[in-house]
Amino acid sequence: MKKLFLWLFVAGLIGSCGVKKSPEPELTAKADIQTEGKYIARTIAFYNLENFFDTINDPKTRDDDFTPDGRDAWTSERYWHKVKNMSQVISMIGKKYTHMPPAAIGVAEVENRSVLEDLVNAPALRPYHYGIVHFDSPDHRGIDVALLYMKGVFKPVNYKKFPLLIYNSEGRRIYTRDVLLVTGMMDGERIHIIVNHWPSRRGGEARSRPLRMKAAELDMKIVDSLYKADPNAKIVMMGDLNDDPDSPSIKEVLHAKGKKSAVGKHGLYAAMEHFYRAGIGTLAYRDSWNLFDQIFLSYPLIKDKTYKTFELWKTGIFNKTFLTQRKGAFKGYPLRTFAGGQYLGGYSDHFPVYVILLKKK
C-alpha cells in the first residue's frame, strides 16, 4: 500500500510539473526480456525535424526565410550543422536496445529529397545505408513527410501517397501534407508504415479541429483497407498529429485505445498515451507539455506477447538531456534551431518517439 501511495504521489508530481524543469528520463516498458542472442529487436521511430530546409530559394514555396539573405540567415554553415545534429539524433534512437539505429523512421517538415540525401549520407548515418521514400506534397510551406529505412533490414515492396483534401469555409482547398503509406518486408514479415503530419492548430485548437478530424478519417480509410486485404495486417501509424492522445480526432475517429486489453481485432493501440497520462510530452508550448508525436499499432502487433512474430516490446520518447534547453526563457523546452528569433544551433522543437518490436529468432 505504501508503494502504491508513493507511485501515485510521484505521478502527481510529474503531471503537475511545468516545462521549466527538464522532462523525465526515457520512460520504457519493464525490461523483462533479454534480447541478447534469443530475439530480433527492431526500432521504428518518428521525428519531426523542424524546418529542415536547404539554403536554395524555391519560388514555388514559402522558404524565403531559410536562405542566406532571408530573415533566419540560413547559411550553408547553419544548414550543415542542422544535418549533423539531426543525423546524430537519429543514429541514437533505440540503439541502447537494438544496437543499431531505427530500422525505419518517419520524418516530417523536410523540404525535399535533397535534404534527406544529405541526411542519410552524413557520417553518423552513412554506415547504415539508409534508403528514402519521399513524395513532394502540395503543402503551402513546401514541407513533406518521408520514410527513411535501413536497406539491410527493411525492404519496401510498395509505397503510395494519399492527398488530404480539406477546404476552408469559402470552399477553397487548404494545401497540406500528403499521407505516406509504405509496405515493406522486415526480417521476413510484412509491415505497413503510415507517416502523417496533420494540419496545425493555427487559428486555435477548436477552429482548426475539423481539419484534423478529416486527416484522421483519411487514416482510418487507409487502415480499414489494409485490414480488409489482410485481417492480420501489421500496421505502424505515426506522425506529428498536432493533437494529443485524448483529442477527438484520436478518440472519436481513430478510436485508438490506450490500454492493450481494450483494442479489438481491427483496432489501434495508442502506444504513446501512457506517457501523456504521466505528464510527459514531446513538445512544449506556453509552459505546458503536449504529446503531438504519436505512434499507433494494429492489433496483431500487441495481441499475445508470444513473440513468435514481431510484437511490441517497448515504447519510448527520446528526450535525452542534450536535446533540452538548459537555460533562459525556454528552459526545459526541446532545444530548437531557432527560438524567439535567435539562432541556437539546436535540434528540433519536438522529441522523437519510437517503438521496439521483438520476435524470437
Secondary structure, 3 states (H helix, E strand, C coil): CHHHHHHHHHHHHHHHCCCCCCCCCCCCCCCCCCCCCCEEEEEEEEEEEEEECCCCCCCCCCCCCCCCCCCCCCCHHHHHHHHHHHHHHHHHCCHHHHCCCCCEEEEEEECCHHHHHHHHCCCCCHHHCEEEEECCCCCCCCCEEEEEEECCCEEEEEEEEECCCEECCCCCEECCCCEEEEEEEECCEEEEEEEEECCCCCCCHHHHHHHHHHHHHHHHHHHHHHHHHCCCCCEEEEEECCCCCCCHHHHHHHCCECCHHHCCCCCEEECCHHHHHCCCCCEEECCEEECCEEEEEEHHHCCCCCCCCCEEEEEEECCCHHHECCCCCCCCCECCCEECCEECCCCCCCCCEEEEEEEEC
